[in-house]
């Protein structure tokens, strides 16, 4: 920027104690350097440099200007570099937020492959089961497993649907009858997933017929793995996304119930701040993320 150029020239002369050396470092003529520093001194109304036969030294006013402006220029250059890097598709730093359960299962393999493909992209990965405000948290991209987006202040990209099933440990049916219809579910045995301590509503559909069941509020958690652990130990039923229950279902430690009823699936979605144009670095990760999921088997995502 032209406005900051006189300060840069002055700081280089002060650093090298020479107009000629500063001119060489800045690829300028000595006369141009001298003229720019003179105009800066005129604008500030102070002599900043003392010229001797052997070197150039700072005056007391020049020392103050150098001390105050050097960190300002360094900060400016640092910010300018960060902004420039954001325009590169294959280098820079990316801040990502993801839910805990999905992040632990999906992201280690994905990021391992991503880092091999893009070694010059650094990643800040935060795992939380709270739906963070990505604008307030200065997050470049958030991965979410939730209902259809309602947030008008962000933009989003649906990757796929995430099937869900009601699950229980086989031992639970020694204490209660296995439900055959949604209305057979006893809320006292149904644990809820919620970030606000509220009972969860389970929506079922079969042959055009819809049923809704309000789960219990005796046990409510915002973490799917915690609820799964309770289910596995026979504490009750829970409505879980298939990527959490897949291994337990295959091993027989949990079973699904009401298999002839479909539960409203969740969406796996990428959320972005309200960019006017998606930054190339963010687009690089988003495209890689979707391509990776298309290749991954066993995570039980639908609509890929």
N, C-alpha and C positions, 0 to 999 in steps of 0.2 A: 504494500500500500504506500502511496506517495506520501501520506501524512506522517508515516513513521520512518521514512527513509532518512531525513536529517538526523534523527536520533541514532539510527543504525550507523551512519557514517561517523558521527561524533564518537560513539562508543568504540568503533573499530580504531579510530585514531588514538583514543585514550588507551586502548588495550595494547596497541603496538608502539605507542609513543613516537609515531612518525606519520606524517602526511603521505609521504611517498610509499611507505610499506602498506598503509591502509588503502591507498589507491590501487596497488597491485592486488591486494587481497580481495578487493571489491570489483576488480576489473573496470576501474575508472581512471581518468586522468588526474594527476595531482592538482591541476588547476580546478577541476570540478569539485574535488574533495575540499579544497581550500574555500571555494566559493560557498558550498553548502554549509560548512561549519560557520563561516562568517555570517550568513543569513540567520542561522540558528542563534548565534550570539546576539545579533541585532534584534531578533524577535523576543528574546528573553531579557534583553537590556543588561546583559552581564558578559564579561569576558570569561570564557570557559577553559581556554588553553593558553599556556605561556610558551612561546616559541623561543628556543635558545639555539645556539649554533650547533649543539650536539644532539638535542632531543626536544620532544614536546612534552610538557608537563601540565597537569591539571591545576587550575586555580582552586581556591576553596569553593567557589560557586560551581565550578566544573565537577569537583568531587561529589558535591551534593546531587547534582543532576545525574551523574553516572551511577551513583549508589541507588537513586530512586528509580531511574528508568531501566537499568539493566535487568532486574527481575521482571519488570513489566513486559519488556521485549521478549524475554525468554518464555514467559507464560503465553504471550501472544503466538509465538512460533510453535509452542507445544500444542495449543488449541488448533491452530491452522493445520498442523500435521495430522492431528486426530480427525479433523473434518475431511481432509484430503484422503486419508486412509478409508474412511467410510464410503468413499466413492469407488474404491477398488473392490472387485468381486472376489479376490483371492488372498487378501491380506488385511490385517486389522484386528480389532477386538470386538467380540460379540457377547452381549449379555442375554442369557436365556433363563426363563423361569418355567418349571414343570411341576406337576403333581408328584408327590412322594412315591406312591406305589408304581405308577407308570414309569417314572424316571428311573427307579432302581432296576426295573426289568428291561426297559428298552434302551435307555441312553448309554450305558457303558459300551455295548457293542456298537451302537450307532456312532458314538463320538470317537471310538477307536478307529473305525473306518473313515470317518470324516477327517480326522487328524492326519491319516495317511494320505488322503486325497488333497488336503489343504493344510500343509504344515505351517504356513505363515498366518493362519487365522488362530488367534488366542480366544479361549472361551471362558466366560464366567457363568457357571451353572448353579442356580439356586433351586432347591427342591422344597416345596411347601404345599400343603393341602389347602391353603387359603387362596382365594381368587384375588391376587394382588392387583392393585391399580398400576398398570404397566407404565402409564405416563408419570405418575408420582414417583414410582420406584426407578425411573430411568432405565427401563428394560427394553431391549431391542425387539424381543420376540417372546411370546408366552405360549406354551403348549398346554391345552386345556382339554379335560374330559368332563363334559357337562351337557346340559340340555342345549337346545338351539340358542345362539347368542341373542341377548337383548340389549347389550351395551351399545349405545349409539355413538359413544365418544371414541371407539376404536374401529379398526377394520379387521376382517377375519377371513380365513381360508379353511373351508371344511375339507378335511383329509379323507375321513371315512366315518362309518357308523360303528359303534362299539356295542355288541350284543351283551345282554345281561340275563342272568338266571337267578332264581331263588334257590339257595343251597342250604344243606344241613348235613351234620354228621350222621352216619347210619345209626349210631347209638341213641340219637335223639328220639327215634321212633320206638324205642323201648319205653319211653315216658309219655308219648303222645301218638295219636293216630296220624298216619301220613296223609296230608291234605290232597284231595283230588280236584277241588275247585277253589278259586280264589276266596270264596266266602267261607271255606273250611279253615282258613288261616286264623290262628289265635294271635291277636296282637301282643299278648303277653309273652309269646315266644319269638316275636319278630323284632329284631334289632334294627335301628335306624342309622343311616348315613346322613349326617347333617353337620354343617359348619356352625350352626347357631343353636344347637341343642333341641331342635324341633323334631317331632315325629315325621317320618318320611311317608310319602304317598306312593304306593306301587300301582302302576296302571297296566292292566292286562287286556289282551285282545284275542279273540278266537272266532273265526267265521263271521266277522262283522259285529260280534257281541263284545262290548266293553265292560270291564269291571275295575273298580278302584278299591284298594284296601289301604287303610291307614295303619302303618306299622306301629309298634309300641314305642314309648318314650322312656322305658326303664333303663335301656342301654342305648345311648346315642354317641356316635364318634364321627370325627371328620377324617378318619384314616381307615382306608379299606383293609389294609393288612392287619390292623388291630381287630377289626370285626371278623375277618377271616379266621384269625387265631381263636377267637371265641366260638365261632361256628365249629371249627375243627375239634374243639374240646367238648362239644355237645351242649353248649350254652343256649342255643336257639338257632333261628333261621335268619338269613340276611340276603339282601338283593345285591349281587356282586357282578361287576364286569367280568367278561370271560377271561381277560388277560390275567386276572388275579386267581381265578378258580381253576384254570385249565390243568395245571399239574396235579392238583389235589383230586380233581375229577378223574383224571387218567389213572391215578394210583388207587382210587377208591376210598380215600380218606374223607371225601365229601361226595354227596350225591345231589343232583338237581331234582327239584320237584315241580309239578305243574308244567311238564315239558310240552304238553299239547296247547299251552297258552303262550302267547308272545308278549314279552314285556317291552315297553317303549325303550328303544336303544338310546344310548348317549351318543354325543358327537365328539370325535377327536378333531380338534380345531386349532389352528395357529392364529394367534391374536397379535396384532401389531399396533403401535401408536398411530395416530392419524397422520401418517406421512402423506404428503402430496404425491410423491413418487417413491415407491419402495426402494430403499437403498440397495445397491448391488450386493453388498455383503450379506444382508438379510435374505435377499432373494436366493443367493447361493445356498445358504443353509436350508431354507424352506424347500427348495427343489430337491436337495439331497435327502432331506427328511422324508418327503413323500416317496421318492424312489426307493429308499431303504425299506419302508414299510411294505411296498409292493413286493419286495423280495423275501420278506421275513415270513416264515411259516410257523404256525403254532401259537401266534399271539391272539388269534381269534378276533381279528378285526373284519368288518364286513364293508363291502362297497369300494374296495380298493381298485 
